[in-house]
Amino acid sequence: MRIPGAKIVAVLAIALFAISCADDDDAAVDDGASLVGVWTGTEIGNETESWTFTFDASDGTAVSETEDYAFTYTTNPDEDPNQIDMTFTESWFPPYRGETAPLIYLLDGDALTLSSGEPGTDNRPTDFVNSYSANRVWELTRQ
């Protein structure tokens, strides 16, 4: 016995499945555009000092009560975790001006975790643990 429209339903189900898989693949790619905006939070290990990170399309700022930076940045979403390279155009600490800091980041909805290596080195962090001597970590929330 034939069920009218069964083939159409099967074709539609397969098409919807294919579209949903394509959408999932697109969502997994982070070209850095998802960072654009204002993020506030603290540095792990120094929760008494507030930070504000602002990301525009290719540049940004990071400001606390005692430090301030302006930077350009590029992202590498093909790595796991995602990578950012920030080149400081302005810095409260003059030796960092013109230097690039290697970072990794984790973006989970409106939560952003950044882990930064020392500017001017190739020592990119491999985790989100603040070790003070090797890297700094911030936990931020989108505003």
C-alpha positions in Angstrom: 0.0 0.0 0.0 1.3 3.4 -0.9 1.1 6.4 1.4 0.6 9.6 -0.6 3.3 12.1 -0.1 5.7 9.7 1.7 8.5 10.4 -0.8 8.0 14.2 -0.4 8.1 13.9 3.4 11.3 11.8 3.2 13.0 14.3 0.8 12.0 17.2 3.1 13.3 15.4 6.2 16.7 14.8 4.5 16.9 18.4 3.2 16.1 19.8 6.7 18.7 17.5 8.2 21.4 18.7 5.7 20.5 22.3 6.3 20.8 21.9 10.1 24.2 20.2 9.7 25.4 23.1 7.5 24.2 25.7 10.1 26.1 23.8 12.9 29.3 23.9 10.8 29.0 27.6 10.2 28.4 28.3 13.9 31.5 26.4 14.8 33.7 28.9 12.8 34.7 31.9 14.8 36.4 34.6 12.7 36.7 37.0 15.6 33.5 38.9 14.7 31.8 37.4 17.7 34.3 39.2 19.9 33.1 42.6 18.8 31.6 44.5 21.7 32.3 45.5 25.3 33.4 42.9 27.9 33.9 43.4 31.6 35.2 41.2 34.3 38.3 40.4 36.3 41.7 38.8 36.1 41.9 35.5 37.8 44.0 36.0 40.9 43.2 39.7 41.1 39.4 39.8 41.4 39.5 43.2 43.2 40.4 45.0 40.0 37.8 45.5 37.2 38.7 45.2 33.5 36.9 46.4 30.4 37.9 45.0 27.1 36.5 46.6 23.9 36.8 44.8 20.6 36.0 46.6 17.3 36.4 44.8 13.9 40.3 44.8 14.1 41.3 46.9 17.1 40.4 47.4 20.7 41.3 48.5 24.2 41.9 46.8 27.6 41.5 49.1 30.6 41.7 48.5 34.4 42.2 50.9 37.3 46.0 50.5 37.0 46.6 49.5 33.4 45.5 50.5 29.9 46.2 49.2 26.5 45.2 49.9 22.9 45.8 47.2 20.3 45.1 45.8 16.9 44.3 42.1 16.7 43.9 39.1 14.5 42.3 35.8 15.3 43.0 32.2 14.2 39.8 30.2 14.7 41.4 27.1 13.1 43.3 26.3 16.3 41.8 24.7 19.4 41.5 26.7 21.5 41.1 29.7 19.3 44.0 32.1 19.1 44.4 35.9 19.1 47.5 38.0 18.5 47.2 41.5 20.0 49.8 44.1 18.9 49.9 46.9 21.4 49.7 50.4 19.8 49.5 52.1 23.2 50.5 50.8 26.6 50.9 52.1 30.2 54.1 50.0 30.2 56.3 51.5 27.4 58.3 48.3 26.6 55.0 46.7 25.4 54.4 49.3 22.7 54.7 47.7 19.3 55.0 44.2 20.8 52.5 41.3 20.1 51.0 39.2 22.8 50.0 35.6 22.0 46.6 34.7 23.4 44.1 31.9 23.4 40.4 32.4 24.1 37.2 30.5 24.9 33.9 32.0 23.9 30.8 30.5 25.5 27.7 32.7 24.7 28.2 35.9 26.6 31.2 34.6 28.6 34.8 35.2 27.3 37.9 33.8 28.8 41.3 35.1 27.6 44.7 33.7 28.4 47.7 35.9 27.4 51.4 35.1 27.1 54.1 37.7 27.6 54.1 40.4 24.9 57.1 40.1 22.6 57.4 36.4 23.0 56.1 33.3 21.1 55.0 31.7 24.4 51.3 31.2 23.6 49.4 29.8 26.6 48.0 26.2 26.3 45.5 26.5 29.1 43.4 29.0 31.1 45.3 28.8 34.3 46.9 32.0 35.6 50.5 31.3 36.4 51.7 35.0 36.8 55.1 34.1 35.5 53.9 32.7 32.2 50.4 34.0 31.5 47.5 36.1 32.7 43.8 35.0 32.5 40.7 37.1 32.4 37.0 36.0 32.8 34.7 38.5 31.1 31.0 39.0 30.4 29.5 40.7 27.3 27.8 44.0 28.2 
